[in-house]
Structure formats: C-alpha cells, structure tokens
C-alpha cells in the first residue's frame, strides 16, 4: 500500500488503524482528501518540518539525542521518549493506539519505536 499511494509505512499503519484495517478505504480516502492527516492526526504532510529545539519540550534539558516522528516532525529527547513509551506499554494492548506526545498532535506512534 505504501508504494501505491506514496506514504511512509508508519503513516500507512496509522491510517489503517484509524480505518479498521481496510486498505481499500484508506487508499480511497487518502487519494480523495489531501487534508486527511490534518483531519485525523492534526498535522499536515506539507508542514511537518519542526526545528530541533534547544531544550527538550518535556524535561527542559539540553540533549544531543533526539527521537523524532518523521511524519509529524515532533520530537523529544531520548530519555523522555523512552519514559513516555514505557508508560504506554503499561496500557497493555492499547499501546498500539499511543499517540505523539505533542499535545496538539494525534499521530499514532510507529510500532518500531517500541523496540
């Protein structure tokens, strides 16, 4: 599917989760609605470039190790992201619905970050 509509695997997975794993529905909606990521996740694929902050927006400390969600562009320091994901794992199976820690974003965290 990612080759068909030209999106990243994490974004395709997030769209599939939001649409009950119906690939045809995702393809149809993505191709017919250029604002689907804004409507579902509150970010635009055209405007996902965020400058690297001087301080982590969560702990307010300087760091050289950042974790960035490529599709939405939001980032936290490695320690804060690790703590966030560990807390989500505590939610059990619902951790697959973990969203970006940025308060204005609803993008689903890619499962690869949980490794």
N, C-alpha and C positions, 0 to 999 in steps of 0.2 A: 504494500500500500504506500509506503514512503516514496518509492520510486514513481508510483502512479501520480501522486499529487504534489510531489516535491517538498516534503517536510521532514523534519528530524524524527527519528524513532521515538524519543521521549514525548514529543508533541503528538505523534500518531497514537501512542499508548494512552495519553491523557484524553484525547478526543474519543478514543474507543471506550474508555472507562465511562466518560460522560454520556455516551450514546449506547450503553448496554452491549458493547462489543459488536455492534452492527457495522461492519466495514462499508457496506454499500451506502448506508445512511450518512456515515462520516464523510465519505467521498463526495456524495451529493451536496451535503451542507457546506463542506469546505470550499468546493468549487463554485457554489452559487452565492456564498456570503463572504465577501472579503473581510468583514469585521467579526468573524466568528470567534477569534481568540479574544477580542475585546469584550464581546458579549458573555463568553463563558468564563474567561480567566482574568479579565481586567488588564490585559496588556496587548499591545499591538506588535505584530512581527516587524513592522516598519520602524517602530520606535522602541526597540529593546536594548539600545546601547546606553548603558549607565556608566559613568566614570567610576573608576575604582576610588572608593573613599579613602581619606587619610586614616580614619578610625573605623573600627567595626561598628556598624549601626546598632548592634545588640549590647556588646560589653564596653564599647567606647575605648578600646585599647588599640595601640598600633600593632600591625601584624604584617608579615610578608607572605602568609599562607592564606589564600582566599579560596572559597568554594563558590562557584558561580553557576547558576542555572542558565544554560546557553540560550534557551528560547525566550525567557522573560528578561534575562540580563541581571537579575537581582543577586546579591552576594552577601555572605557573612564570612567571618574568619573561620578557619578550620575547627577550632575548639567550640565555637558557638554552634556551628552547623552539626558537629558531632553530637553535642548535647541535645540539640533540637531533634535530630533523627533518633537518638536513643529514647527520648521521651515518646516519640511517635511509635516506636517498636513496642513500647509498653501498652499501646492501644490494641495490640493483637492484630488480627486480620484487617482491621480498619486502617492499618498503617498504609495500605495501598492508596488511601484517599488523602494522605498527608499533602498539604498544600505549601507553597512557597512561604517562608517565614515573613516576607514583606507584608505588612498589614493591608496593603492596597492590592495585593495580587492573590489570585485563586488558582494559579497554575499547579498542577499535580506534580509533586517531586518525582523525578525519574527513579525507577526501582534500582538502577545501577548505583545510586548514591548510598544505598543501604548496605552495600557490601563492605 
